[in-house]
Amino acid sequence: MAGAGLDLMQGSALYRHTGWRLVTRGVTIREATNADWLEVQRWFNPNGARSHALHRDPHVTNLVARCLGQLAGFVQLVRHPPEHSPYVGHWLFSLYVRPLCKRLGVGQALSQAVIETARAEGAQTLDLLVFNDNSPAIQLYRKLGFEMHIIAELEPQLASECTPSGRRRVGMRKRLEKQG
């Protein structure tokens, strides 16, 4: 019941307009600190074990969004070397926005930070996987210039992951032109 009420509220133009103004003035995107990482771990595994330090992997950049001092979202930029085939190149991974912050531009700001970082590193494309029934995420990614994209080598894995309800991950890709 509470979830339906939140969805209804977040669907209103007043909520989005007021929230967007608040977020655009008060949101900051930064690389995750150890404290941020612990907070993110609590989101994903509230009752489980946590590591107290953020494992620094040169192939992964963990970004967080903070809004008015609170952790509002998380995303990763993952750089897969050729030996990780079929996952090769730059990938947007693990985008998560707190329920109260959805539809306020936090996901867009985090995704844009990943896009700009990948572009600055000289990446020609940025890939991601998203569930085929996650319309809000697909709509966001399309707004940012991503298009559906099939990676043939990855298709057997994605097909085997398909849930009994038919839920399946699909690929999307954005071509990155140099800004100048």
Secondary structure, DSSP 8 states (H G I E B T S, - for coil): -HHHHHHHHHTSHHHHHHHHHHHHHHEEEEE--HHHHHHHHHHH-TTS---SS----TTEEEEEEEETTEEEEEEEEEEE-GGGTTS-EEEEEEEEE-GGGTTTTHHHHHHHHHHHHHHHTT-SEEEEEEETT-HHHHHHHHHTT-EE---GGGHHHHHHH--TT---EEEEEEE-----
